[in-house]
Each structure stands twice: as structure tokens, then as C-alpha cells.
């Protein structure tokens, strides 16, 4: 999919540049040299996309689900954005990794949902915070996890595809928080 998209993008840009050179020459024919130049650009860019597939998207390793964990006692907000965002993120990572039959899974899910709602309802009121990349990504992941809880309840673990997406977002949030963004 990525290769075909990159191929189409490169092909269209190559065609655009070759037509520009033709209009500069005041010629309406497509010469062999124009064809070879545009073909070489398409092949080179396709080879680069194929050779470096990891450049477009970072692969995240999804950890296996677990049933034993330390139940946190630090629920709630401190009303300091960086601390609260890091704490909510860590709690969400634990919630995402919980497997079927984990002890206190339902209690954890209820506490998690309350903490997520409190976080979003408090911090989205501040434009300087609501505009941060860490907040918008965290908001997105909160919506995913809260939607799972609403649809499936607190006892059902997250499916693998949803877990992978959330772990990718958690990595982005961590990078943004480290940069102060």
C-alpha cells in the first residue's frame, strides 16, 4: 500500500516536471529522454520506499498481557499538567496490558475511567494545554480506552489491534512530554 502510494505520488510529480520541461521547450512531443528521466525518478523513489520501510512508521512491540500487577493507590489529579499526564499515561499502559482474569480488573477499569474523565474535563479548558501535542494524543488514546470500557465493560481485555495502536500513542505521548510539548 505504501509502495503504491509513493509510486503514484512520485509518478505524478515526475510527470508534472517533465511536462514543465516540455512546455519550456515549446514542444508537444514526449521524447525518449523525458521518458527515461521520469522513469528513473520513479524507480529510485520506489526503491527507497521499499528499502527503508521503517522510515514511514515506527514499529512498536506490544507486550504480552498480564494478570498480576501492583494496584496503584495514587488515583486522581494533582492539577499539574506534566505530572498528571505522565500518571494517567502510566495508568493507561497498565490498563491496556491487563489480561483476562487479572485481579481487581473491574475496579482498575472504573478508577481508570474516572481518572480519564477528570483529566480531560479539567485540562481541555486551558487553551495552552489543549493545544499541546501530548494532550491531543493523550485525549485520543483516552477516547479509545473509554470507548472500549463503554462498549465491552471493565472485565474484557483489549484486542491486540487496539492495544498496538494505544502503545504507539503512548510512545508518542512520552516523547512529547519529554520535550515539554
Beta strands, then each sheet from edge to edge (+ up, - down):
end
